[in-house]
């Protein structure tokens, strides 16, 4: 990673990469955005009811 990003963007870059952090900033800059943790995503998938098909 070449850039040092401000605040939470640096944290996002450390986890998801600089490109992802900059993309989020470009699309959501100035807005409060909820991004669930990986653990929360796994729990959601595990608890999802099965669909019959």
C-alpha positions in Angstrom: 0.0 0.0 0.0 1.5 3.3 -1.1 -0.9 5.9 0.4 -1.7 6.6 4.0 -5.4 7.3 4.0 -7.3 9.3 6.6 -9.1 7.7 9.5 -11.4 4.8 8.8 -10.4 4.6 5.2 -7.0 3.4 6.3 -8.7 0.7 8.4 -10.7 -0.4 5.4 -7.6 -0.4 3.2 -5.8 -2.6 5.7 -8.6 -5.2 5.5 -10.0 -4.9 2.0 -7.3 -3.2 0.1 -6.6 0.4 -1.0 -8.7 0.1 -4.2 -11.8 -0.9 -2.1 -11.2 1.9 0.4 -10.9 4.5 -2.4 -14.0 3.1 -4.2 -16.1 3.3 -1.0 -14.8 6.9 -0.5 -15.7 7.9 -4.1 -19.2 6.4 -3.9 -20.1 7.2 -0.3 -17.9 10.1 0.7 -19.4 12.3 3.4 -22.1 9.8 4.3 -22.3 7.4 7.3 -22.3 3.8 6.0 -22.8 0.6 7.9 -20.4 -2.2 6.8 -20.9 -5.4 8.8 -17.9 -7.3 10.1 -17.0 -10.6 8.5 -18.2 -12.5 11.6 -21.6 -10.9 11.3 -21.8 -11.9 7.6 -21.0 -15.5 8.4 -23.7 -15.6 11.2 -26.2 -14.2 8.7 -25.5 -16.9 6.1 -25.6 -19.7 8.7 -29.0 -18.5 10.1 -30.6 -17.9 6.7 -33.6 -20.3 6.3 -33.3 -22.9 3.5 -35.5 -22.4 0.5 -37.2 -25.4 -1.0 -36.4 -25.9 -4.7 
